[in-house]
């Protein structure tokens, strides 16, 4: 059993359906009837004059000459108008059916005409000189609700684009890129720079103070645990009150020491800590062994399964976060985009520097686009016309310009008759 037949692709693009206008067809038919009616009227008058003969009066000659010239003019113009679209009377007369025969050449010439007379840098730049591009763009962006709508459209477009991307292909690629960049980047200079920034802002002392405070709180919260450990380690023959005295003394000394260091910004421990940290920063920049240790630690960290799983999820996490924020009208991303659009509208409207820059750059971009794509546009016109059906093209063009061309036949009939009358009158005067 044969399967369903697939429709063949349409190789010849149809002309716009708007060209096949019934009203235009009626106008064309009406004008053809008018032009033909005038020809038949002239023929009837000519025949009547022939039947009447010259014996009926001198006026017969004048009327006959007028009617005869009208028929000649009507026939000549009918031939000329008809020859544009088809062979008159179906006879293959040379140099007729011009549009069907020259369709491809007309398309090429039309494309070249558009390219040479419209799609030029001079024409486009002259036109743009009279257009307030930044003002129009600013007014467009500043319209009520326009910023929110554009931000929503951008979010929808971003979501659609993200759906086209294959996570299975991009996720390993992003993970490999991140891993390669991290492995290629020396860790020691980066760590040295971070520690320098910490030391320069005395942040390392703040870290030390926070650590001391945390240690003191930890000791206080676990006082009983440490006391029990001391009891377990003390000889059985030592009385508990001795252990209590020793523990309380040592514990208070330790807490006092931590409090002393935490409260005294010039404490010796702090100075030693600062000195050692600065020395380590210097070693990271000058000591190959110190740098190598950091590199080994970095490699071990990057090879850890948890880190590899994190790098593998970077793409999905980042993409989902951005797409979710772009789709949420209340997200900070959407709010920020709306603010940027409104700010841009104000700049385009009020800032002379921005307005001049946008006008100049748009003018330059339009000129470049015209120079770059004018030939392509001309080729598009030529190839599109060449792909049109010959008979269809001729019929559609006739519908567009035919009514006006029929006036040529009408004018030819009238002008021909007047010319015949003038010629006959001059002949009579001269004879």
Protein Blocks (a to p, Z undefined) as FASTA:
>chain_A
ZZdddddddfbacddfklmcfklmmmmmmmmmmmmmmmmmmmmmmmmmmmnommlojklm
mmmmmmmmmmmmmmmmmmmmmmmmmcehhiacehiaklmmmmmmmmmmmmmmmmmmmmcf
klmmmmmmmpcfklmmmmmmmpghklmmmmmmmmmmmmmmmmmpcfklmmmmmmmmmmmm
mmmpcfklmmmmmmmmmmmnommmmmmmmmmmmmmmmmmmmmmmmmmmmmmmpcfklcfk
lmmmmmmmmmmmmmmmmmmmmmmmkbfklmmmmmmmmmmmmmmmmmmklmmmmmmmmmmm
mmpmklmmmmmmmmmmmmmmmmmmmmpmkbmklmmmmmmmmmmmmmmmmmmklmmmmmmm
mmmmmmmmmmmmmmmmmmmmmmmmmmpcfklmmmmmmmmmmmmmmmmmmmmmmmmmmmmm
mmmmmmmmmZZ
